[in-house]
């Protein structure tokens, strides 16, 4: 691959909105190196897949997409395949062994380095696998910009320190790393200036923002973004109930421009199951904090997710969860079968 400036690159993003942010950063880096991102796979010479590996169905989808690209490459439609993201981070060496048709395999520990590693890999003769290293504590200044649609994602943190017993995120993403507040406020201004009317704040646990510095910084972040001039609102996702303390509840429900919406993944309501899950919060605390949210902002729309079939779950545990959901605290609930991770 001699003339990198003529490369046309297509990227497929699987998984959560946090991966969408990472893909935007990757595309920005490729543009800076003179590569041309394209909207259609058939227009590309190089295909990049940003994978998910959170649970077994996500891994299966990632593998299926990879083999689809392998087929395109074998038919001469693609010159190279690059696999990055969570699957590459956790199973990179195995992917290199099992699917040698992949040209470059790179994890997700330092997104800003990936474009250069891709270039290095494409210049090599054999499958290039960038082994995991320490997570970068630097941050990037690239919000996911969908301002033409009226919204944009801002990733306020990455990684997680909650260490729930069923969750592979800390293995894949590492510990909590909060973005600098001034960077996030600048990202918000950038999106608003480009016409965004909804700023969606995301992270593995947004209510833990700043905890890696032993500070609870979410209230101040919400206030600073809310103080930006403009007609917009702020939507907050991924609020672990363990960090829905009084200060965060007040900030979420009382800060101007914060939408009356919150995603609170309770996962369960039975104390024995919450304990086995390592959720660090009990049934009474969840009930109290959901009640406080509704008391402080009666019009708030709450969304949740739940895991059923967790090891040790009894019929009584399941019925307790079902009865709590039937009480009508949430406008939407995602129910997932337990997946052994």
N, C-alpha and C positions, 0 to 999 in steps of 0.2 A: 504494500500500500504506500506508494511513493508520494502522491499528491493529496495530502490530507484536506486541503482547502476545498476539494471537489466532493468530499464525502457527503452523502445525503443520509440522514439518520432518522429512523422512526423509533419511538419509544412506546412500549405498552406498560401501563401501571396497574398492578393488582393490589388488593388489600385496602387499607384504611386511608383517610385523608392525609395522614402524616406522610405516607408514601408519595402522595401527590405533590406535597411540598418538596420532598427530596428530588422528585423527577424534575420539577421546575428548576431547582438549583443545578441539577445535572445538565439540563438543556442550556441554561445560561452559560455554564462553563464550556460546553461544546461550541456554542455560538462565538464565544470569545476566542476560540482556537480556529475559527474560520469554517467550522462545519455548518451544514445547513439542515436544521430539523425540518421534517416534512410531516404532513398530516395523514398520509396514506402509506401503508406498508409497501404497496406496489411501486411507489416512487423512490423507495430507499435502497441503498446498497448495504447498509448496516442496520441491524435491528437490535434494540436494547430492550430487555424485559426486566422491570423492577418488580421483584417477586415478593410474595407474602408467605410466611411459614408459621403463622400463629397456631393454627390447629390443622388436623389431618386434611379436612376438605380444602383448606387453603393451599396446603402443600401439593395436593393432587391437582388442583387447578393450575398451579405454577408449572408443574411437570408437564401437564397436558399442553400448555401454551408453549413451553420450550420445544417439545417434540413437533408441534405445528410449525415452528420456525425452522427446525432441522429439516423438515420436509421441503419447505420453501428453498432452503439453501441447497439441498440435494438436487432440486429441479433447476438450479441456476438463477433463481430470483434474488438471492441474497449472496453477498460475498463474505459476510461475517455475522456472528451472533455473540452478543454480550449479555451475560446474566449478572444482575446485581440485586441488592435488596436483602431481605431477611433470610430467604432460602439460601442465597449465596453466602451469607454471613455464617449461618449455622451448619450448612452441609456442603461448603465449597469444595473441599477435598474429594468428597464422595461424588459430587456432580462431575468434577474433572475426570474421575475414574470411570464413571458409568456412562457419561454422554460426551465422548471425545469430540463430537462435532461442534461443541461450544468453543468459541475462540478465546473468550475472555470471561473470567469469573472473578467478581470483586464484591466483597462484603459492603456493609453500610456504615462502617465506623467513622469515616471521615469523608463526607459527601463532596467537599470541595476538592479533594485530591483525586476523585474518581475519573474526571475527564483525562487527566494526564496519565493515569494508570491504564485507561483504555487505549490511549495512543501507544503506550509502551507495549501493551499486550498485542495489539494488532500488527506491530512491527516484528513480533517474534514468530518463529516457525511453528511451534507447538502450542497446545492449549496453555494459556497463561492463567495462573491462579494466584491472586493476591491474598496471602494468608492474613488472618486477623491480627490486629495489633491493638495497642491501647486506644481507647476512645479519645477522640480529640475533644478538648475543652474549649476550643475556639468556637465562634458562632458565625453564622452567615447572615447576610442582609438581603434576603430574597423571599418576600412573601409570595404565595401562590396567587397569581393575578388573574381573576376572572371578572375584572371590573367592567368589561363590556357586558357581562351578564348581571352586574350589580352587586357582586360579592367577591370575597377573597379569603383564603385561609391564612392565618398567622400561627406558626408553631412556636408556642411560648416556652416549651421545654421538650427534652427528649430523655428517654430512659426512665427508669422507675425504681424506687427504693421500697415499695410496699411488700414485694416478695410473697405474693399470694401463692399458696402451695401448688395450684394447678397451672400457673402462668409461666410461659417461656420468655416473656418480654425482657426481663433482666438479663437472661442468657444471651439474647440476640442484641439488645439495645444498650445493655449496661445500666449503671446507676443513674439517678436523676441528675440532669444537667439543665439548669435554668438559663434562658437567654438573657443578656443584658437588657434592662428595662428601656434604656434610651434607644437601643436597636429596634425593639418592638414598637415603641411609639413612633419612630421614624417610618417603620413599615406601614403602620396604620395611616399615617399622613400620606404616604405614597399612594396607597390604595384609594383613599378618599379623594385625593387630587385627581386621580384617574377615573373617578366616577363611581367607586364602590359605595353602596348604601348599606351593606351588611358585612361586618368583620367577624369572622368565625375563629375564635381562639381554640387551639387544639394542643394536646400533649397527652402523654400516657395517663397523667393525672393532673389536670389543670389546677385543681385546688391545692396542690403541693408546690405551686410555683414559689421559688425562693427557699424551700426547705433545705436544699443542698448547701445553703449559706446560713442555715439555722435562723431563717427569717420567714415570716408569712407575708409575701409581697404581692399577693393577688389583689387585695383591696386597693393598694396604691396604683398598681398597673391599670385596673379598671377605671380609677378616677382620672389618671393622666390621659388615657385614651378618650374617655368621655368628655374631657375638657377641650379636645380638638374641635375647632370650628367646623361645622358641616351638618348636613341632615343625614344621619346614619344611625344604626344601632349595632350593638355588640352581642354576639351569640356565644355562649360558653358551652363547650362539650367536655365529656369525660371527667365528671366530678365524683371522685371516690367519697363515699359517705364518711369515712374516717376523718377526712379533712374538712368536712362541712361544719366547722366550728362557728360560734356566734359571730365572730368578726367577718368571716367569709360570707355567711348568710346575709348579714346586714349589707355588705358591699354588693352582693349579687342582686338583692331585692330592692335596694334603695339608691344605687348609683344611677344617675340619669344616663339614658341611652343604652343601658343593659336590657336586652330583650327579656320579657317575662317567660323565659324558657330555660330549662336546665336538664341535662342528661345525667342521671344519677344511677350508675350500675350497682344495684344492691346485691346481685347474684343469688342471694337467698335471704330468708328471714328467720330460719330455725337456728337457734343458738348452737346446737351440736354441729350442724353443717358449716355455719360461719366459722366456728372454731377450727374444724378440719381444713377449711379453705384458707386459713391463715389471714382472715380479713381484718383482724385487729379492731373489730367493732361488733357489738352484740345487737340483738333484736330490739331491745328497748331504745338504744341509741339511734338506730335507723328510724324507728317510728317517731321518736322525739324530733329528730332533725327534719324529717319530711313534714311533720306537723308545724315546725317553726317556719319552714319555707312557705307553707300555705298560709300561715297566720300573718307573716310579714308581707306577703304578696298574694292575695287570694286569687288573682287571675293567672298565676304562674302555671305554665304547661310543663309537666314533668314527664320525662321518658326514662325507661330503665331497661336493663337486661338481666337475665336470670339463667342459671345453669341447673338443669335437672338431671337426675341419675348420677349425682356425685357419689363416690364410694361411701357406703354407710348410710345413705339416705333411706329413711323408712317411709311407709305410707303416711304416718303421722307428720313427719317432716314436710312431705310433699303437700299434704292437705293444709298445713299451716301457711305455706307459701301461697297456695291457691286462694285461700280465704283472705290473705292480706291483699293480694292483687284484686280480688273481687270487691274490696272496699272502695276502689275507684280513685286511688291516689295518682295514677299515671294515665296519660293519654295514649301511650304506646309502650308496648313491652316486647322485647326480643327474647325468645326462649330457645336455649341451645342445649342439645344433648351433651353430656360430659364427654370430653375428648382427652384421652390420657396423653399428657405431654411430658 
